[in-house]
């Protein structure tokens, strides 16, 4: 025996063969990979000690080691709402999506909520007669959005109701804000209108208001007004990184804004698709002003922004799987070029893997049903 430096007794190790038996014959495969000192990814044995395909062999083991899971609780279902009773209208550019009257909305929302989807978001489709330069219809207490909110909360108290805060459904020009004589979307006057709109939604019973307009300072103004109006529990989901994207075309058809907007664009207030750092600044500003959750829009083409936002801010991070993304999937599936269910589920997994806590998607009802049915 030997003594350690501190005087304790150290026993000699037994002979190798006494513990492990005779040495194994040499491996027939060369060890071409070596263990590195990388703290995250270099800790496994070299091949063939480590064979990553072992865990991929069977369904049970793939399920056990899956890093991200899609479930109904991460989904938000958007709805387009129209006037009238017992009415539906198909959206031609969005297969399987319909505009719904309030009574049909209540029924549809009840079905999706029963499947485990926790929230819906509303987009009113207003008549042309209700569109004015001052967009005053946006805060009418008897407006379409406000009536839809009240009907949903009466019928489904546990369903989260999210409302879009933007002026495009109420403007004759299809822009998200008020326009001056030169055609420029003015900021501060628009913010005042958005505050009135958000307050009207809160008073109608909305759980979450979601400003999607991209005006400077609107989150802080809305938060201040909600607090002053004793709507302290109303949450703000900020479209903090909304890009001037070409993926919104079918949505504009759905809300009736495409014709009014014409060939105009929204580049003077929505983000340039080339910019990532700018999005981080926008998100930081909205959080400092009181946003509870942030949104990246569109979704799949901007998963890098989702990832950066989640890693930088560690706050609830959502993405909008927008109408153009949805329409492309539907078109490819209709031609038999893709397996719709498989591709949609892969898409939802990609959102989750990128860092999304929730996804607004027109596929929410289908995904929830597929998850239930297995």
C-alpha positions in Angstrom: 0.0 0.0 0.0 0.9 3.6 -0.4 0.2 6.8 1.5 -1.4 9.8 -0.1 0.0 13.3 0.4 -2.5 13.8 3.3 -1.4 10.6 5.0 -4.5 8.5 4.0 -4.0 5.0 2.8 -4.2 4.5 -1.0 -4.6 0.9 -2.1 -3.2 -0.3 -5.4 -5.6 -0.9 -8.3 -6.3 -4.6 -8.9 -5.0 -6.0 -12.1 -7.0 -5.1 -15.2 -8.0 -8.6 -16.1 -9.2 -9.3 -12.6 -11.9 -6.6 -13.0 -12.8 -6.6 -16.6 -11.6 -9.9 -17.9 -9.4 -10.4 -20.9 -8.9 -7.5 -23.3 -11.5 -7.4 -26.2 -10.2 -8.1 -29.7 -9.4 -4.9 -31.6 -12.3 -3.1 -33.2 -12.7 -3.7 -36.9 -13.7 0.0 -37.5 -11.1 2.7 -37.2 -11.8 5.4 -34.6 -11.8 8.3 -36.9 -13.5 10.7 -34.5 -12.0 11.9 -31.3 -13.6 13.4 -28.2 -13.1 17.1 -28.0 -13.3 19.5 -25.1 -16.4 21.3 -26.4 -18.6 21.9 -23.4 -21.9 21.1 -25.2 -21.2 18.7 -28.1 -18.0 16.9 -27.6 -18.8 14.7 -24.6 -19.8 11.5 -26.3 -17.6 8.5 -27.1 -16.1 8.3 -30.6 -17.7 6.0 -33.2 -18.6 3.2 -32.8 -19.0 3.8 -29.1 -21.5 6.4 -30.0 -24.0 5.6 -32.7 -26.6 8.4 -32.9 -28.9 6.2 -35.1 -29.5 3.9 -32.1 -31.9 6.4 -30.6 -33.6 7.0 -34.0 -34.3 3.3 -34.6 -37.7 3.0 -33.0 -40.7 5.2 -32.4 -40.6 4.9 -28.6 -37.0 6.1 -28.3 -37.6 8.9 -30.8 -40.5 10.0 -28.7 -38.5 9.8 -25.5 -35.6 12.0 -26.7 -37.6 14.5 -28.8 -36.4 18.0 -27.8 -39.5 19.9 -28.9 -43.1 18.9 -29.0 -46.1 20.4 -30.8 -49.3 20.6 -28.7 -52.6 22.4 -29.0 -51.7 24.8 -26.2 -49.2 26.6 -28.4 -51.8 27.4 -31.1 -53.8 30.6 -31.7 -56.6 30.4 -34.3 -57.3 33.6 -36.4 -60.8 34.4 -37.5 -62.2 36.9 -40.0 -65.5 38.3 -38.8 -68.3 39.8 -41.0 -71.7 41.4 -40.4 -75.0 39.5 -40.5 -76.3 36.2 -39.1 -75.6 32.6 -40.0 -73.3 33.8 -42.8 -70.0 32.4 -44.2 -68.0 33.6 -47.1 -65.0 31.7 -48.5 -61.7 33.4 -48.9 -60.7 32.4 -52.4 -57.0 32.9 -51.9 -57.0 30.9 -48.6 -58.5 27.5 -49.2 -60.7 26.2 -46.2 -60.7 29.6 -44.6 -64.0 31.5 -44.3 -65.3 34.8 -43.1 -67.8 34.2 -40.4 -70.7 36.2 -38.9 -70.6 36.6 -35.1 -72.9 33.6 -34.4 -70.9 31.3 -36.7 -67.7 32.7 -35.1 -68.9 31.7 -31.6 -69.7 28.1 -32.8 -66.3 27.7 -34.6 -64.4 29.1 -31.6 -66.1 26.7 -29.3 -65.0 23.8 -31.5 -61.4 24.8 -31.6 -61.3 25.6 -27.9 -62.7 22.1 -27.1 -59.7 20.7 -29.0 -57.4 22.5 -26.6 -56.6 25.7 -28.5 -56.4 28.4 -25.8 -57.0 31.6 -27.7 -58.3 33.1 -30.9 -57.5 36.4 -32.7 -60.1 38.5 -34.4 -59.9 40.5 -37.7 -63.1 42.4 -38.6 -64.1 42.8 -42.2 -65.8 46.1 -42.3 -68.2 47.4 -44.9 -66.9 50.1 -47.2 -69.5 52.6 -45.8 -67.8 52.2 -42.4 -64.4 53.3 -43.7 -63.5 56.9 -43.0 -60.4 59.1 -43.1 -60.4 59.3 -39.3 -61.0 55.6 -38.8 -63.6 56.3 -36.1 -65.2 53.0 -36.6 -62.2 51.4 -34.9 -63.4 52.4 -31.5 -67.2 52.3 -31.9 -68.5 50.4 -28.8 -71.1 48.8 -31.1 -68.6 48.0 -33.8 -68.2 44.5 -35.3 -65.0 43.7 -33.4 -66.5 44.9 -30.1 -69.7 42.9 -30.5 -67.7 39.8 -31.5 -65.5 40.1 -28.3 -68.6 40.3 -26.1 -70.3 37.3 -27.8 -67.1 35.2 -27.4 -66.6 36.0 -23.8 -70.2 35.3 -23.0 -70.2 31.9 -24.7 -66.7 30.8 -23.8 -65.4 32.5 -20.7 -62.1 30.5 -20.6 -61.2 31.2 -24.2 -58.5 33.9 -24.6 -59.7 36.6 -27.0 -57.0 38.6 -28.8 -57.8 41.6 -30.9 -55.9 43.2 -33.7 -55.1 46.9 -33.0 -54.6 48.6 -36.4 -56.6 50.9 -38.6 -56.4 49.2 -42.0 -59.9 47.6 -41.7 -61.4 51.1 -41.1 -59.4 53.2 -43.6 -60.4 53.9 -47.2 -56.8 53.6 -48.3 -56.0 50.2 -46.6 -53.0 51.6 -44.6 -52.6 50.8 -40.9 -52.6 54.5 -39.8 -54.0 57.9 -40.5 -52.8 59.6 -43.7 -51.9 63.2 -44.3 -52.5 65.2 -47.5 -49.2 64.0 -49.0 -50.0 60.4 -48.5 -47.7 59.9 -45.6 -48.8 57.8 -42.6 -48.6 60.1 -39.6 -47.3 58.6 -36.4 -48.5 60.5 -33.3 -52.0 61.1 -34.5 -52.3 57.4 -35.4 -51.1 56.4 -31.9 -53.9 58.5 -30.4 -56.4 56.6 -32.6 -54.9 53.2 -31.7 -55.2 54.0 -28.0 -58.9 54.7 -28.4 -59.3 51.4 -30.4 -57.4 49.4 -27.7 -59.4 50.8 -24.9 -62.7 50.0 -26.7 -61.5 46.4 -27.1 -60.6 46.2 -23.4 -63.9 47.6 -22.4 -65.7 45.0 -24.5 -63.8 42.2 -22.7 -60.7 41.5 -24.7 -58.0 39.6 -22.8 -55.2 40.7 -25.1 -54.7 43.6 -27.4 -52.3 43.2 -30.2 -51.0 46.4 -31.9 -49.9 45.3 -35.4 -49.4 48.8 -36.8 -45.7 49.4 -36.2 -46.1 53.0 -35.1 -43.4 54.4 -32.8 -44.4 54.7 -29.2 -47.8 53.0 -29.5 -47.1 50.2 -26.9 -46.2 52.7 -24.2 -49.3 54.9 -25.0 -51.6 51.9 -24.9 -50.1 50.5 -21.7 -50.5 53.9 -20.0 -54.1 54.2 -21.1 -55.0 50.7 -20.0 -53.5 51.3 -16.6 -55.4 54.6 -16.3 -58.6 52.9 -17.3 -58.2 50.2 -14.7 -57.6 47.5 -17.3 -54.5 46.3 -15.5 -55.0 42.7 -16.5 -55.3 43.3 -20.2 -52.2 42.0 -21.8 -50.3 43.5 -24.8 -49.1 41.2 -27.5 -46.9 43.5 -29.6 -46.2 42.9 -33.3 -42.7 44.2 -32.4 -41.0 42.8 -35.5 -43.5 43.1 -38.4 -41.8 43.2 -41.7 -42.9 44.9 -45.0 -43.4 41.5 -46.5 -44.9 40.2 -49.7 -46.5 37.2 -47.9 -49.6 39.2 -46.8 -51.6 39.2 -50.0 -54.2 36.6 -49.2 -54.9 38.3 -45.8 -55.5 41.6 -47.5 -58.0 39.8 -49.7 -59.7 38.3 -46.6 -60.2 41.7 -44.8 -61.1 43.6 -47.9 -58.0 45.9 -47.9 -56.3 44.7 -51.1 -58.3 46.8 -53.5 -58.0 49.9 -51.3 -54.3 49.5 -50.9 -53.7 48.9 -54.6 -50.0 49.0 -55.5 -49.1 51.1 -52.4 -46.9 49.6 -49.8 -46.2 49.9 -46.0 -42.4 50.3 -46.2 -42.4 53.7 -44.3 -43.4 52.0 -41.1 -43.0 48.2 -41.4 -39.5 46.7 -41.1 -37.2 46.2 -44.1 -36.8 42.4 -44.7 -33.0 42.9 -45.0 -32.7 44.1 -41.4 -32.2 41.9 -38.3 -30.6 44.2 -35.8 -33.3 46.8 -36.3 -35.9 44.2 -35.3 -34.0 43.6 -32.0 -34.1 47.4 -31.3 -37.9 47.4 -32.0 -38.5 44.5 -29.7 -36.4 46.1 -26.9 -38.3 49.3 -27.2 -41.7 47.6 -27.1 -40.7 45.6 -24.0 -39.5 48.7 -22.3 -42.8 50.4 -23.0 -44.8 47.5 -21.4 -45.4 44.7 -23.9 -46.1 41.4 -22.2 -45.4 39.3 -25.3 -43.8 39.9 -28.7 -44.6 38.8 -32.2 -42.5 38.1 -35.3 -44.4 38.4 -38.6 -44.1 36.6 -41.0 -43.1 33.3 -39.6 -41.1 30.8 -41.5 -39.0 33.2 -43.6 -38.0 35.0 -40.3 -37.2 32.1 -37.9 -33.7 33.6 -37.6 -35.4 36.7 -36.0 -37.5 34.4 -33.7 -34.3 32.7 -32.5 -32.4 35.9 -32.0 -35.3 37.4 -30.1 -35.8 34.4 -27.8 -32.1 34.2 -27.0 -31.7 38.0 -26.5 -34.8 38.7 -24.4 -36.1 35.5 -22.9 -39.7 36.7 -23.0 -42.8 35.0 -24.5 -42.1 35.0 -28.2 -44.8 34.3 -30.8 -44.8 34.1 -34.6 -47.5 34.6 -37.2 -47.7 31.8 -39.8 -49.1 34.3 -42.3 -51.6 33.9 -45.1 -49.1 33.6 -47.9 -47.3 30.8 -46.1 -50.6 29.1 -45.5 -51.8 29.5 -49.1 -48.6 28.1 -50.5 -48.9 24.9 -48.4 -52.6 24.6 -49.4 -51.7 25.0 -53.1 -48.9 22.4 -53.0 -51.1 20.0 -51.1 -54.0 20.5 -53.6 -51.7 19.5 -56.4 -50.5 16.4 -54.6 -46.9 17.8 -54.4 -46.7 17.5 -50.6 -48.3 15.6 -47.7 -50.3 18.4 -46.1 -50.5 17.0 -42.6 -46.8 16.0 -42.5 -45.6 19.3 -43.8 -47.9 21.4 -41.5 -46.7 19.4 -38.5 -43.1 19.8 -39.5 -43.7 23.5 -39.9 -45.2 23.8 -36.4 -42.2 21.9 -35.1 -39.8 24.3 -36.8 -41.6 27.2 -35.0 -41.2 25.5 -31.7 -37.6 24.6 -32.3 -36.7 28.2 -33.3 -38.0 29.4 -29.9 -41.7 30.1 -30.3 -43.9 29.8 -27.3 -47.1 30.2 -29.5 -48.0 30.4 -33.2 -50.8 32.2 -34.8 -51.8 29.9 -37.7 -54.8 29.3 -39.9 -53.9 25.6 -39.5 -54.6 25.7 -35.7 -57.9 23.8 -35.9 -56.5 21.1 -38.2 -53.3 20.7 -36.1 -55.4 20.4 -32.9 -57.6 17.8 -34.5 -54.7 15.8 -35.8 -53.1 15.8 -32.4 -56.3 14.6 -30.8 -56.8 11.8 -33.4 -53.2 10.7 -33.3 
